Amino acid sequence: MVGAYEMLTSNEHAHVSPITDLIWHKQVPLKVSIFSWRLFRDRLPTKTNLVTRNVISSEVRFCVARCVHIEDAQHMFLRCPHFASLWQMVRAWIRFDGVGTQVIQDHFYQFIYYIGGLKAWRNFLQLLWILCSWILWTERNNRLFKIKECTSY
C-alpha cells in the first residue's frame, strides 16, 4: 500500500474529483459539460463573480428573477424561489423525495445516488440534473440579455 507522502509527491496521477468523471458524459454536448465543470468550481459569470472581478458594479448584483437576493450560483440554482422550483417539479415527476441541500455538489450527488437502482437509472438522473442546470442557466441568460423569460415551466 502506498503511503500518504508517496501519494502526495507522486506525479503519476493528478487527483481528479469524482464529479469530473460524471460531468464529462458522452451524451452531453461539450459546451454543456464545460458549463457543468464551471458550475461545480463556481466559475460561471454570475453577478457575484462579476462584481468580484470588477466587471459590474455591486448595485446590479441582484438575481434576475427579481427576488431581491444577490445572484451567486448557490442562490440561482438551489435557493431562488423562481429558479429552484424546477427541481421541485422534476423531483415530483420522478417521485424523488430527497433532502434539499443548499450546496451544488451535494445536490448533484444526492440527486443521482439517493434513489439507488441500476446504473442506467443513475445515468439517466445524471443527464437529467445536467440538463436542468443548463435550462436554468439559459433562462437566466435570456432574462438578463434578451429581456424575455420562459413561462412554460
C-alpha positions, 0 to 999 in steps of 0.5 A: 500500500502506498503511503500518504507522502508517496501519494502526495509527491507522486506525479503519476496521477493528478487527483481528479474529483469524482464529479469530473468523471460524471460531468464529462458524459458522452451524451452531453454536448461539450459546451454543456459539460464545460458549463457543468465543470464551471458550475461545480468550481463556481466559475460561471459569470454570475453577478457575484463573480462579476462584481468580484472581478470588477466587471459590474458594479455591486448595485446590479448584483441582484438575481434576475428573477427579481427576488431581491437576493444577490445572484451567486450560483448557490442562490440561482440554482438551489435557493431562488424561489423562481429558479429552484422550483424546477427541481421541485417539479422534476423531483415530483415527476420522478417521485424523488423525495430527497433532502434539499441541500443548499450546496451544488455538489451535494445536490448533484450527488444526492440527486443521482445516488439517493434513489439507488437502482441500476446504473442506467437509472443513475445515468439517466438522473445524471443527464437529467440534473445536467440538463436542468442546470443548463435550462436554468442557466439559459433562462437566466441568460435570456432574462438578463440579455434578451429581456424575455423569460420562459413561462412554460415551466 
